[in-house]
Amino acid sequence: MVVDKLSMGERVDYIICDESQFYESAQIDQLARVVDGLGIDVFAFGILADFRTKLFPGSARLVELADRVNTLQVEALCWCGARATHNARTVGGVMVVEGEQVVVGDVAPGAEVAYEVLCRRHHMRQVTARASRAAHTSSLPLPFKE
């Protein structure tokens, strides 16, 4: 596509790639060739790891070939307030750590697929916001002396 645009006399200043974790390794190699062969900057955005803490193939290849890797300054927070570094998949509200790397759309009612960002500690312990609230059984606030 880029070569076609350039061949038609169009100008391509840069390429922006979103959700690059879903790219295939061969596509990342193509982007590297665009940078090196055509001198066009490529900016790729995406997450590194899946809900199982495994690198996506596209993300892994990007890290292998990138001239520079930057963590975005906008930081997501876990429900506890700590920096969120991991993605949790929930099915029917319950965190899962096994399954297909990519799931598109919801499944059957009561088994909806959702994602939540967590700090590493809560991801490793499988404590989502919902699980945290379920563990808190008292509806009364803590007693504080005035």
BELRAVEN-V667330 format. One record per residue. N is the residue number from 1. RES is the residue in three letters. SS is DSSP state (helix for helix, strand for strand, loop for the rest). PSI is psi as a letter, one per 20 degrees, with the letter a starting at -180 (999 if undefined). OMEGA is omega in whole degrees, 0 to 359 (999 if undefined). Layout:
n:N res:RES ss:SS psi:PSI omega:OMEGA
n:N res:RES ss:SS psi:PSI omega:OMEGA
This chain:
n:1 res:MET ss:loop psi:g omega:181
n:2 res:VAL ss:helix psi:g omega:179
n:3 res:VAL ss:helix psi:g omega:178
n:4 res:ASP ss:helix psi:g omega:180
n:5 res:LYS ss:helix psi:g omega:180
n:6 res:LEU ss:helix psi:h omega:179
n:7 res:SER ss:helix psi:h omega:179
n:8 res:MET ss:loop psi:j omega:178
n:9 res:GLY ss:loop psi:j omega:179
n:10 res:GLU ss:loop psi:q omega:181
n:11 res:ARG ss:loop psi:p omega:175
n:12 res:VAL ss:loop psi:o omega:182
n:13 res:ASP ss:loop psi:h omega:181
n:14 res:TYR ss:strand psi:r omega:179
n:15 res:ILE ss:strand psi:p omega:177
n:16 res:ILE ss:strand psi:p omega:182
n:17 res:CYS ss:strand psi:p omega:179
n:18 res:ASP ss:loop psi:q omega:181
n:19 res:GLU ss:loop psi:l omega:186
n:20 res:SER ss:helix psi:i omega:176
n:21 res:GLN ss:helix psi:h omega:181
n:22 res:PHE ss:helix psi:i omega:179
n:23 res:TYR ss:loop psi:q omega:174
n:24 res:GLU ss:loop psi:q omega:180
n:25 res:SER ss:helix psi:h omega:180
n:26 res:ALA ss:helix psi:h omega:178
n:27 res:GLN ss:helix psi:h omega:177
n:28 res:ILE ss:helix psi:g omega:176
n:29 res:ASP ss:helix psi:h omega:178
n:30 res:GLN ss:helix psi:g omega:179
n:31 res:LEU ss:helix psi:h omega:177
n:32 res:ALA ss:helix psi:h omega:178
n:33 res:ARG ss:helix psi:h omega:176
n:34 res:VAL ss:helix psi:g omega:180
n:35 res:VAL ss:helix psi:g omega:186
n:36 res:ASP ss:helix psi:g omega:185
n:37 res:GLY ss:helix psi:h omega:184
n:38 res:LEU ss:helix psi:i omega:179
n:39 res:GLY ss:loop psi:k omega:180
n:40 res:ILE ss:loop psi:p omega:178
n:41 res:ASP ss:strand psi:q omega:176
n:42 res:VAL ss:strand psi:p omega:177
n:43 res:PHE ss:strand psi:o omega:182
n:44 res:ALA ss:strand psi:p omega:181
n:45 res:PHE ss:loop psi:q omega:178
n:46 res:GLY ss:loop psi:a omega:177
n:47 res:ILE ss:loop psi:q omega:182
n:48 res:LEU ss:loop psi:g omega:190
n:49 res:ALA ss:strand psi:q omega:180
n:50 res:ASP ss:loop psi:a omega:182
n:51 res:PHE ss:loop psi:i omega:178
n:52 res:ARG ss:loop psi:j omega:184
n:53 res:THR ss:loop psi:k omega:177
n:54 res:LYS ss:loop psi:p omega:178
n:55 res:LEU ss:strand psi:p omega:170
n:56 res:PHE ss:loop psi:q omega:179
n:57 res:PRO ss:helix psi:g omega:179
n:58 res:GLY ss:helix psi:g omega:179
n:59 res:SER ss:helix psi:g omega:180
n:60 res:ALA ss:helix psi:g omega:181
n:61 res:ARG ss:helix psi:h omega:176
n:62 res:LEU ss:helix psi:g omega:180
n:63 res:VAL ss:helix psi:h omega:180
n:64 res:GLU ss:helix psi:h omega:187
n:65 res:LEU ss:helix psi:i omega:188
n:66 res:ALA ss:loop psi:q omega:172
n:67 res:ASP ss:loop psi:h omega:183
n:68 res:ARG ss:loop psi:q omega:176
n:69 res:VAL ss:loop psi:p omega:180
n:70 res:ASN ss:loop psi:p omega:171
n:71 res:THR ss:loop psi:p omega:181
n:72 res:LEU ss:loop psi:q omega:182
n:73 res:GLN ss:loop psi:h omega:178
n:74 res:VAL ss:loop psi:o omega:184
n:75 res:GLU ss:loop psi:p omega:174
n:76 res:ALA ss:loop psi:q omega:181
n:77 res:LEU ss:strand psi:q omega:172
n:78 res:CYS ss:loop psi:r omega:178
n:79 res:TRP ss:loop psi:h omega:180
n:80 res:CYS ss:loop psi:i omega:180
n:81 res:GLY ss:loop psi:i omega:178
n:82 res:ALA ss:loop psi:r omega:179
n:83 res:ARG ss:strand psi:p omega:179
n:84 res:ALA ss:loop psi:p omega:182
n:85 res:THR ss:loop psi:i omega:184
n:86 res:HIS ss:strand psi:q omega:177
n:87 res:ASN ss:strand psi:p omega:178
n:88 res:ALA ss:strand psi:p omega:173
n:89 res:ARG ss:strand psi:p omega:174
n:90 res:THR ss:strand psi:q omega:175
n:91 res:VAL ss:strand psi:o omega:184
n:92 res:GLY ss:loop psi:k omega:178
n:93 res:GLY ss:loop psi:i omega:182
n:94 res:VAL ss:strand psi:p omega:181
n:95 res:MET ss:strand psi:p omega:177
n:96 res:VAL ss:strand psi:q omega:180
n:97 res:VAL ss:loop psi:j omega:177
n:98 res:GLU ss:loop psi:q omega:178
n:99 res:GLY ss:loop psi:a omega:180
n:100 res:GLU ss:loop psi:q omega:181
n:101 res:GLN ss:loop psi:h omega:182
n:102 res:VAL ss:loop psi:p omega:175
n:103 res:VAL ss:loop psi:p omega:181
n:104 res:VAL ss:loop psi:p omega:176
n:105 res:GLY ss:loop psi:r omega:179
n:106 res:ASP ss:loop psi:r omega:175
n:107 res:VAL ss:loop psi:b omega:185
n:108 res:ALA ss:loop psi:q omega:177
n:109 res:PRO ss:loop psi:p omega:183
n:110 res:GLY ss:loop psi:i omega:179
n:111 res:ALA ss:loop psi:k omega:180
n:112 res:GLU ss:loop psi:q omega:178
n:113 res:VAL ss:strand psi:p omega:178
n:114 res:ALA ss:strand psi:r omega:179
n:115 res:TYR ss:strand psi:q omega:179
n:116 res:GLU ss:strand psi:p omega:176
n:117 res:VAL ss:strand psi:p omega:182
n:118 res:LEU ss:strand psi:q omega:169
n:119 res:CYS ss:loop psi:r omega:182
n:120 res:ARG ss:helix psi:g omega:182
n:121 res:ARG ss:helix psi:g omega:182
n:122 res:HIS ss:helix psi:h omega:175
n:123 res:HIS ss:helix psi:g omega:181
n:124 res:MET ss:helix psi:h omega:179
n:125 res:ARG ss:helix psi:i omega:181
n:126 res:GLN ss:loop psi:l omega:179
n:127 res:VAL ss:loop psi:n omega:176
n:128 res:THR ss:loop psi:r omega:178
n:129 res:ALA ss:helix psi:g omega:180
n:130 res:ARG ss:helix psi:g omega:179
n:131 res:ALA ss:helix psi:h omega:178
n:132 res:SER ss:helix psi:g omega:179
n:133 res:ARG ss:helix psi:h omega:180
n:134 res:ALA ss:helix psi:h omega:180
n:135 res:ALA ss:helix psi:i omega:180
n:136 res:HIS ss:loop psi:o omega:188
n:137 res:THR ss:loop psi:h omega:183
n:138 res:SER ss:loop psi:p omega:176
n:139 res:SER ss:loop psi:i omega:180
n:140 res:LEU ss:loop psi:q omega:176
n:141 res:PRO ss:loop psi:r omega:177
n:142 res:LEU ss:loop psi:q omega:180
n:143 res:PRO ss:loop psi:p omega:176
n:144 res:PHE ss:loop psi:p omega:177
n:145 res:LYS ss:loop psi:p omega:179
n:146 res:GLU ss:loop psi:999 omega:999
